[in-house]
Amino acid sequence: MSANPNTLPDNLPVPEDDGAAAHLRGSRLPDVALRATDGSTISLAKLKGRTVAYAYPRTGEPGKPTFTPDWDAIPGARGCTPQSCDFRDHFNDLKGLGVDHVYGLSTQTSAYQQEAASRLHLPFAILSDAHRALTMAARLPTFEAGGETLLKRLTLVIDDGVVTHLFYPVFPPDQSARQVIAWLEESRQA
């Protein structure tokens, strides 16, 4: 089965809030260094200012089979490429609303992520948690598929290393950046 990772099929199952990320609200992130696709090493805990980090299971590659035959049936699994494109397309809007840093985050290797970052022309880096050090230390929500442990889709708004807002579950993934923008605009008016 081959699927176009740039589009979302109709009738994707909607993920439910299982409470697996509730502990992150208001928490200080652990200081874990992650390899970025731009060659740098980043600790989300040490970044100054406002950071938006969106976690996703894994990006697909055009023309290649889906990761596992039941990928589209797993709530929240499908949509990593459209989510990254939404953040790419709204990158300047996020910056204009006071976001200092934007990062994608997955458990894929940095080498694999570099292909996606380049192909999708992302104006920000993707962080690799291939050894799941941050995933385990922060107790990020995960699921098993294809014999691998993958991150469930979530978006963190982080201010000086503290999670000040959380989007979980994220659905639909191709509107993730716009959900963050709407929250940022609401927050400015409050």
C-alpha positions in Angstrom: 0.0 0.0 0.0 1.4 3.3 -1.1 0.1 6.6 0.2 0.8 10.3 -0.5 2.1 11.7 2.8 1.2 15.2 1.7 -2.5 14.7 1.9 -4.9 13.4 4.6 -7.5 10.7 3.6 -11.1 11.3 4.5 -12.5 9.6 7.7 -9.3 9.4 9.7 -10.0 8.2 13.2 -10.0 11.1 15.7 -7.6 10.6 18.6 -9.1 10.9 22.1 -7.5 12.7 25.0 -6.3 9.8 27.2 -4.7 12.1 29.8 -1.2 10.9 28.9 0.0 14.5 28.5 -1.8 16.3 31.3 1.3 16.2 33.6 3.2 18.4 31.1 1.1 21.5 31.7 3.1 23.9 33.9 6.1 21.5 34.1 9.7 22.4 33.5 11.1 20.3 30.7 14.1 18.1 31.5 17.5 19.3 30.2 18.0 16.8 27.3 20.2 17.6 24.3 18.7 16.7 21.0 20.3 16.6 17.6 18.7 19.1 15.1 18.5 18.8 11.3 20.6 22.0 11.0 23.5 20.2 12.8 23.1 22.0 16.1 22.3 20.4 19.5 19.2 21.8 21.2 17.8 21.5 24.7 14.2 22.7 24.8 14.7 23.3 28.6 17.5 25.9 28.0 15.9 28.0 25.2 15.1 31.5 26.2 11.8 33.1 25.2 8.8 31.3 23.7 9.2 28.0 21.8 6.6 26.0 20.0 7.6 22.4 19.6 5.3 20.0 17.8 5.8 16.2 18.3 4.7 13.8 15.7 5.1 10.0 15.1 7.1 9.9 11.8 7.2 11.5 8.4 6.6 9.3 5.3 8.3 9.5 2.0 6.4 10.0 -1.3 6.1 6.9 -3.3 7.0 4.5 -0.5 4.6 2.2 1.4 3.0 3.4 4.6 5.0 2.5 7.7 2.6 -0.2 8.7 -0.5 -1.4 6.7 -2.9 -0.2 9.4 -1.2 3.3 9.8 -4.3 5.2 8.7 -6.5 3.2 11.2 -4.3 4.3 14.2 -5.9 7.4 15.7 -3.5 10.4 15.4 -0.8 8.5 13.4 -1.4 9.9 9.9 -0.6 13.5 9.1 3.0 14.2 10.0 3.9 15.8 6.6 0.8 18.0 6.5 1.4 19.1 10.1 5.0 20.1 9.2 3.8 21.9 6.1 1.2 23.8 8.2 4.0 25.0 10.5 6.2 25.9 7.5 3.3 27.9 5.9 2.6 29.8 9.1 6.1 30.2 10.4 6.2 33.9 9.9 2.8 34.3 11.5 4.1 32.5 14.6 7.2 34.7 14.7 5.0 37.8 14.3 3.1 36.6 17.4 6.2 36.4 19.6 7.4 32.9 19.0 11.2 32.9 19.2 11.7 29.2 18.2 9.8 26.6 16.3 10.9 22.9 16.2 9.4 19.6 15.0 10.2 16.6 17.2 10.1 12.9 16.4 11.9 9.7 17.4 13.3 9.3 13.8 17.0 9.7 13.3 18.3 13.1 12.3 19.5 11.7 9.0 16.0 10.6 8.2 14.5 13.9 9.3 17.0 15.8 7.2 15.4 14.3 4.0 12.0 15.5 5.1 13.2 19.0 6.2 14.9 19.5 2.9 12.1 18.1 0.8 9.5 20.2 2.6 11.6 23.3 2.7 11.1 23.8 6.4 12.4 27.2 7.7 13.1 25.5 11.2 14.9 22.4 12.4 13.5 19.1 13.4 14.8 17.6 16.6 15.6 13.9 16.8 14.8 11.9 20.0 15.9 8.7 18.4 17.1 7.3 21.8 13.9 8.5 23.4 15.8 10.3 26.1 13.5 13.3 26.2 10.4 11.1 25.6 11.2 9.1 28.7 12.5 11.9 30.9 9.4 14.1 30.2 7.1 11.1 30.0 5.8 12.2 26.6 2.9 10.1 25.3 3.8 7.3 23.0 2.3 4.4 21.1 3.7 1.2 19.5 3.5 0.6 15.7 5.6 -1.5 13.3 7.7 -2.7 16.2 8.8 0.9 17.2 7.8 3.3 20.0 6.6 6.5 18.4 5.5 9.9 19.8 1.8 10.7 19.9 1.0 14.0 18.2 1.1 17.0 20.6 2.2 20.6 20.5 4.0 22.4 23.4 4.2 26.1 24.0 7.3 26.5 26.1 8.3 29.7 27.8 11.9 29.7 29.2 11.8 25.9 29.5 8.3 25.6 31.1 5.3 24.2 29.3 2.8 27.0 29.4 0.3 25.5 27.0 -0.4 22.1 25.5 -2.3 21.0 22.5 -3.2 17.3 22.9 -4.5 15.5 21.1 -3.8 17.4 17.9 -6.5 16.9 15.2 -6.6 17.6 12.4 -2.8 17.7 12.0 -2.9 19.9 9.0 -4.3 22.7 11.1 -1.9 22.4 14.0 0.0 25.7 13.5 -3.3 27.5 13.0 -4.6 26.2 16.3 -1.4 27.6 18.0 -1.9 30.9 16.2 -5.5 31.1 17.4 -4.4 30.5 21.0 -1.6 33.1 20.7 -4.0 35.7 19.4 -6.6 34.9 22.1 -3.8 35.1 24.7 -2.9 38.6 23.5 -6.4 39.8 24.0 -6.9 38.4 27.4 
